Amino acid sequence: TFMEDLNKFGTSSEKSSPSDLEGCEDCTIVVYCNSGARALQAATILINAGFKNPIYNGLGVVQWQQAGYPLVTSSSIVAPCQEGLSCSGEAPSEAPTLFPPGSICFSGQSTVEILEKGTVLMREVKVGDRVKVKGDKYEKVYFFGHRDEYLSATYLQFSPAGLEISRDHMVFVKDRGALPASKVEVGDVLANGVVKAIREIKRTGAFAPFTASGTIVVNGVLSSNYIAFQNSPVLKVGSTKTHVTYQWTAHAFMAPLRIWSSHFGGKLLRDNGAWGSLGYEAYIWLLRQESYIMGVLFLPIMVV
């Protein structure tokens, strides 16, 4: 069953509301949007309205397209359960992978150090906690770019550190700077030693805490708060690599949110907030432009 125009699901919009799916409370319903942020809101509304089997994996259409998969367009159709037909009340044993695995997070099994608390699981970290960052300092978590205890995602696990990190999330490597995790190789030196093995692992839970420095120590490994695009640690315009790192670019983009947090506190910021989604979608749009357009738009940054 496919229903379009659910972009304002659960709001005052006349386009859609939970009543549009009345009678489908026991059906398996897949929820998705452009980047994943609005789908989370829709899935939450469905659960609160009594729907038993919504499926949401935290990502969206842009990640699907990035992975090279095609989009199929079809017209809206009436849900079968609204025509007197039955649908199974059992959800699949494993939610189907509609989109590529998570690209912006650490697993909930990863660990961080919190001031005066010691080592805790990533899933236990909250806004306001002071976590260990670069230089053996402690900074407050002021925001979560993503925080989902139930999302099933695939991570890269580095041994012996035990760090579990998504492929695009950046980690600091000796003599190489902040790299997407997918670029780390066996033999590379992290903050707590040499990488001896790398493997993929599935976990439930995805977490992306942000700190003032843009860094966080996870499983003893100095890591970034941010992801890299283009499978590269630096911005590329066409086939040309620039000197602008994604660590610098992402940290600059987050500056207004850091300033807001310092003045008004983290209580006014929401996990899975619109700011992170806005930045992600804006950057995806930029990467889709012709090289000369990208060059013009990024010129002020590249000459700094």
N, C-alpha and C positions, 0 to 999 in steps of 0.2 A: 504494500500500500504506500502510495506516495502522495503527500499533500504539500502544496506550495504555499508561499506567502505566510509562513509561520515566523517571520522575522520579528514580529512583535507579540509572540505567543505569551498569553497570560497578562497582557497589559490592557489598557482601556481601548485598544484598537478594535475596530469592528471586523478586522480581517480574520482573527483567530482567537480562540480561548479554549480552555479544557473541555468546554461543552461540545466543541467540534468533534471530540473523540468519545462522546458519551456512548456507553455500551462496550467500549474497548478496554475497560479497566484491567482485564486479565490477559490482554494481548501483549506480545513483545513489540515494543515501539522503539525504533532507532531514531535518535535525535542528533542533528548536526547543523552546522552553520558555516560561515566563511572561515573563522579561525578557531572556534571552540568556546569562546566566552559566552555568547548568547545561548548556545546550546546547553551549557551548564545551568543557566537560569531556567530554561524551559524544562530540563530534566527534573530540576528541583521542584518546580511548580507541579509537574505531573505526579511526582511521588507524594507531595503534600495533598494532592487532590484524590489520592487513592489508587493511582495506577501502579501495578505491581512489578512490571518488567520493562521499565525504560532502559535503553542501552546508550551510554555516552562514554566515549573514550578520551575526551579532553582535547581533541584536535579538530581540524576542519578541512574545507575544500582546498585551501591554499597548500596545505601540507600534502594532500592527495596529489595535486598537480605537480608539486615540486618533485615528488617521487616518480613522475612520468606516467601516471595513470590517466586514462581519458575520462571525460565527463559525459554522462548520458542524460539527455533532457527528455522528459515525458510530461504529459498533461496530468493535472490532478485527477484522482479517482476517489470514489467513495469507499471508505473502509468497509470490508466485507461484513464486519460485525454490526455495522449500521444498516445492513440490508437483510438482517435476520439470519446471517450465516455465522457459524461459530468459528472461533480461533483458539488455538491451543493456549492454555494458561501456563505452560511450562516454558521458561526461558531456555535458550541453548545452554549446554553445559559450560561453554566458553563463549563469551561475546565475540561476534565476528569482527575481524580486523578490517574496518572500513577505510581506515586511513593509516599512513605510516606510523611506526611507534613514536612515543613521546620524544620531543626534541629539545626540551627546555628545562630539564629537572634532574634532581638527585632522587634516588629511591628512599623510601621510608626506613629501610634497614641501615642506611648510612648513618654515621655518628658525627656529632659536633661537640665542642666543649663550650659550656655555658658558665659564665662567671659565677662563682659561689655554689654551683650545682654539680660541676664536673661533666663527665661524658654522658650524653643522652642520645637517643635515637632522633633522627631528623624529623620523624612524624610527631615528636613531642615539642618541637620548637614552636614558639608563638611570637607574634609581634611584640616588641618591647624587650625580649630576651637579649642579653649581651653575650654575643658569640665570639669565638676566637677568629681573628682575621690576620692579614699580613702584618709581619713585624711583631708577632706575639702580643698584639693588642686585642682589646675586646670592644666591640661596637654593637649598638642596638640593631636588631632586625626591625626595619621600619615599614616593610611591605613584603608581600609574597606575590611574585609574578604568577605563580601557580601553586595551589595547595589542594590536593585531591587525595583523600585516603583510600579511595576505591578504584582509582584508575589503574588498569593493567597495562604495563609498558615494558619495553625491552631496553635494557641498559648494558653498557660495557663495564665489566668488572676488572679492575686492575689488581693484580696480586704482586706482592703479599699485602699491600695496603688494605685491600678489601673495598676500595672506593667503587661505588656504583653510580655511574653518570651517563646521561644520554649522549648520543653521538655528536650532536652539535654544540653541547655545552662545553665551555672552555676550561682548561686546566693549565696551570703554569708548569712549564718544563724548563729545566736548566739549560741555558744558552739558546733557547728557542722561543721564550716568552709564552704568552697565552695562546694555546692552540685548541681547536676543536678536538674533543676526545677521540674522534675517529682518526686523527692524524698522529696520535701517540703510538709509539712503537716499542716493542720489547727491547730493553736496553736503555731506553730514555731514563733520565734521572728526574724524579719528582722531589718534592720538599722532604719526604721521609725515606728516600732510597730509590733503588733501581727497580724499574718495572720488569718483572720476570715472566709474567704471563698475562694475557688479555683474553677474555671470553665474553660471549653474550649471555645474559641472564634475564629471565622474566621475573618481575616483581609487581606487587600490588601497592600502589601509592606513588605519588609524584609531588615533589616539593621544590620550590625555587625561592629561597629567602634572599632579600636584598639588604645590603649594609651600606654605610656611608662611603666606604673605600671601594666598593664594588668587588670585594674579595671575601672569601670565607674558607676556613680550614675544615675540610671534611675527611674523616678517617686519617687525619694527620697530613693530608695533602692540600697544599695551597691551591684553591680553585677560584674561578671567576663566578660572579653572579649572573653572567650573561652567556648568550649563544653567539656563534659565528655563522654567517650566511655564506653561500657560494663555496662551501667546503674549503674555506680558506681563512687564515687568521687575519688577513688584511683585505680591505676593499679592492675589488677588481672592477675596472671600467672597460667593458668589452673583454679583450684578452690581456689588458694591461694591468699589472698589479701596482697599486699605489702604496705610499708609506703609511697610510692611515689604518690603524689597527681596529678591529671590531671591539676590542676591549675599550679603547678610547671613545669610539663612536657611541656605543651603548651607554657608557658612563656619562657622556655629555648629554645624551637624550634624557637620562633619568634625573638630571640636575634640578629641574623644576619640582619634581616630586620629593627629592631630598630636602629642598628648601621648605616646601609645604610642611613636610613632616617635622622639621626642626622647629617650626613656628606653632603648629597646631597639634602635633603629636600623632602617633600612629592610629589612635582610636577612630579617626575620621577616614582612614584608608581601609578599603575592603580587600580581602584576599581574592585572587583571581579578578582584580579590578580592571576597569576599562583602559587605564593608562597603558599597561603592558600590551593589551590587545591592540590598542590604537597604534602604538609604535611598531608592532609586528606587521600589521596590515599595511601601514604606510611604507615600510621598508620593502615588503613584497611588491608593492606597486612600483616603487622606484626600480627594482631589479628587472621588472618587465619592460622598462622603457628602452629605447634605442641608446646605443653607446654615447652618441653625441649629446643626448638629453641628460643622461646620467652625468656626463662630464661637466655640463653647465651647472647642474644642480649641486654637484659636490665640489665645484671649483673653490668656493670659499673655505671649505674644510681642507682641501688638498694643499692649499698654499700656506696654511698655518705653519 
